[in-house]
Each structure stands twice: as C-alpha cells, then as structure tokens.
Amino acid sequence: MSARNRRAADLQELVQDILKQFQGVNAAAANGPHADLNMQELRVVEFLGNKGPRMMRELAEYLAVAVNSMTSIADSLEQKELVHRHRSEEDRRVVRVELTDAGREVYQSLKEMHLQLFRTMLGALTEEEQEIFMVLFRKIARAGRSPIRQMVSTA
C-alpha cells in the first residue's frame, strides 16, 4: 500500500471518529431538555436555524425525502411547538416553515453543544497548532468540494 493510500485510510478512520462524536452530540441535543426529536427533526431545526424560514419543498430537498414525508416531519415539529407553518398570501400552494421561540432555543442549544465539541478538540492543540490546523483544514475542505462526478470519473 502506498504512503498516500495509507494516509487516506488513516484520514477515513479519523473522519469516522469525528462524525461519531458529532452523532453523539446530536443525539444528546435531540433528547435534551428542550425536546425529544428524531434525527430528521433535529436536522430540520438546525437547517432552519442556519438558513431562516424555508419552503416545505426546500426542506424536503435538504432531507432528501418526498414532500408528503416532509409534511409528517413538520406536523411533528409543529405539535412539539418548535416550528410554525404559514401559507403565502401570494400563492396559497406555498407553505413556509419557520422556527418558533422554542425552536430557536433548541437550535441555540445544539449550536452551543457543537461549539463546545469544537473548543474541546481545539483545546488539544497549542495556539500555533490551532492556526496551522485551521489553514490546513480549510485547504482540505476546499479540495473536498469537488463535484461528485469528478470523483466518480477519476475512480
């Protein structure tokens, strides 16, 4: 195995470990003091918190589910008083979803939990190492943004 392939395999393991840590944070947030949410509901709260009110169609695309499935998810979030849906005055077919005050609290809690995990991770490094890490991580993130079709064509 080449050195590059060995490092790629090591990177894969490290990324999987970090993803498991985030899954743990998400699970803790989903079952935290604010609400009992499944992962799809949590992803909707996070998406709306990051992007603001969105149409049902946009949420369905983000979750990669059918609009009727998104309706069930929104129903559940509305019952938990975390989102509010309203129809557009201009086009009654358009339904927009936005976080309620309680939904924004859940979002802020999740965001703080993520930041705490990041602070803990960065805490293992010196200030200088943190700066170097951020430069390198940005470079890796940019390289990973290549379209999937390019990755498939070179495989």
C-alpha positions as CSV (number, residue, x, y, z in Angstrom):
1,M,0.0,0.0,0.0
2,S,1.4,3.4,-0.9
3,A,2.0,6.1,1.7
4,R,-0.8,8.2,0.2
5,N,-3.3,5.3,0.4
6,R,-2.2,4.6,4.0
7,R,-2.7,8.2,5.0
8,A,-6.1,8.3,3.2
9,A,-7.2,5.2,5.2
10,D,-6.0,6.9,8.4
11,L,-7.9,10.0,7.4
12,Q,-11.0,7.9,6.8
13,E,-10.8,6.5,10.3
14,L,-10.3,9.9,11.9
15,V,-13.2,11.4,10.0
16,Q,-15.4,8.5,11.1
17,D,-14.4,9.0,14.7
18,I,-15.2,12.7,14.5
19,L,-18.5,12.0,12.8
20,K,-19.4,9.6,15.7
21,Q,-18.6,12.4,18.1
22,F,-21.0,14.7,16.3
23,Q,-23.6,12.0,16.2
24,G,-23.3,11.7,20.0
25,V,-23.7,15.5,20.4
26,N,-26.7,15.4,18.0
27,A,-28.3,12.5,19.9
28,A,-27.8,14.4,23.2
29,A,-29.3,17.5,21.8
30,A,-32.2,15.6,20.3
31,N,-33.1,14.1,23.6
32,G,-32.1,17.1,25.7
33,P,-34.1,19.2,28.0
34,H,-35.9,21.1,25.2
35,A,-37.5,18.3,23.1
36,D,-37.5,14.7,22.2
37,L,-36.5,14.8,18.5
38,N,-35.6,12.2,15.9
39,M,-32.6,12.9,13.7
40,Q,-34.7,14.2,10.8
41,E,-36.5,16.7,13.1
42,L,-33.2,17.8,14.5
43,R,-31.7,18.4,11.0
44,V,-34.8,20.5,10.1
45,V,-34.3,22.6,13.3
46,E,-30.6,23.0,12.5
47,F,-31.3,23.9,8.9
48,L,-34.0,26.5,9.7
49,G,-31.7,27.9,12.4
50,N,-28.9,28.3,9.9
51,K,-30.9,29.4,6.9
52,G,-34.1,31.0,8.3
53,P,-37.6,30.3,7.2
54,R,-37.9,27.9,4.2
55,M,-40.5,26.4,1.9
56,M,-41.6,22.8,2.5
57,R,-40.1,21.9,-0.8
58,E,-36.7,23.2,0.2
59,L,-36.8,21.2,3.5
60,A,-37.8,18.1,1.6
61,E,-34.9,18.5,-0.8
62,Y,-32.5,19.1,2.1
63,L,-33.6,15.9,3.8
64,A,-33.9,14.1,0.5
65,V,-37.4,13.0,1.3
66,A,-40.7,13.4,-0.6
67,V,-42.8,16.5,0.2
68,N,-45.5,14.3,1.8
69,S,-42.9,12.8,4.2
70,M,-41.7,16.4,5.0
71,T,-45.3,17.2,5.9
72,S,-45.3,14.5,8.5
73,I,-42.0,15.8,9.9
74,A,-43.4,19.3,10.0
75,D,-46.6,18.1,11.7
76,S,-44.5,16.5,14.4
77,L,-42.3,19.6,14.9
78,E,-45.4,21.8,15.0
79,Q,-47.0,19.5,17.6
80,K,-43.8,20.0,19.7
81,E,-44.2,23.8,19.2
82,L,-40.8,24.1,17.5
83,V,-41.9,25.3,14.1
84,H,-44.8,27.3,12.7
85,R,-46.1,26.9,9.1
86,H,-47.9,29.6,7.2
87,R,-49.2,29.8,3.6
88,S,-48.0,32.5,1.3
89,E,-50.5,35.3,0.7
90,E,-49.5,35.5,-3.0
91,D,-49.6,31.7,-3.7
92,R,-51.6,29.6,-1.3
93,R,-49.8,26.4,-2.5
94,V,-46.5,27.7,-1.0
95,V,-46.1,26.8,2.7
96,R,-43.2,28.3,4.6
97,V,-41.8,26.8,7.8
98,E,-40.0,28.8,10.5
99,L,-38.7,28.2,14.0
100,T,-40.8,29.3,17.0
101,D,-39.1,30.8,20.0
102,A,-38.9,27.3,21.5
103,G,-37.4,26.0,18.2
104,R,-34.7,28.8,18.3
105,E,-33.9,27.6,21.9
106,V,-33.3,24.1,20.7
107,Y,-31.2,25.4,17.8
108,Q,-29.1,27.6,20.1
109,S,-28.6,24.6,22.4
110,L,-27.4,22.4,19.6
111,K,-25.2,25.1,18.2
112,E,-23.6,25.6,21.7
113,M,-23.1,21.8,22.0
114,H,-21.3,21.8,18.6
115,L,-19.1,24.7,19.6
116,Q,-18.2,23.0,22.9
117,L,-17.1,20.0,21.0
118,F,-15.0,22.2,18.7
119,R,-13.5,24.0,21.6
120,T,-12.6,20.7,23.2
121,M,-11.0,19.4,20.0
122,L,-9.0,22.6,19.5
123,G,-8.0,22.6,23.2
124,A,-5.7,19.6,22.5
125,L,-3.6,22.0,20.3
126,T,-1.4,24.9,21.2
127,E,-2.4,28.3,19.8
128,E,0.2,27.9,17.0
129,E,-1.0,24.4,16.2
130,Q,-4.6,25.7,16.1
131,E,-3.7,28.3,13.4
132,I,-1.8,25.7,11.3
133,F,-4.7,23.3,11.7
134,M,-7.3,25.8,10.6
135,V,-5.2,26.7,7.5
136,L,-4.8,23.0,6.6
137,F,-8.4,22.2,7.4
138,R,-9.7,25.0,5.1
139,K,-7.4,23.7,2.3
140,I,-8.8,20.2,2.8
141,A,-12.4,21.4,2.9
142,R,-11.9,23.3,-0.4
143,A,-10.3,20.2,-2.0
144,G,-13.3,18.1,-0.9
145,R,-15.8,20.4,-2.6
146,S,-15.0,18.9,-6.0
147,P,-18.2,17.8,-7.7
148,I,-19.0,14.1,-7.2
149,R,-19.0,13.5,-10.9
150,Q,-15.3,14.4,-11.0
151,M,-14.6,12.0,-8.2
152,V,-16.5,9.2,-9.9
153,S,-14.8,9.8,-13.3
154,T,-11.3,9.5,-11.7
155,A,-12.2,6.4,-9.7
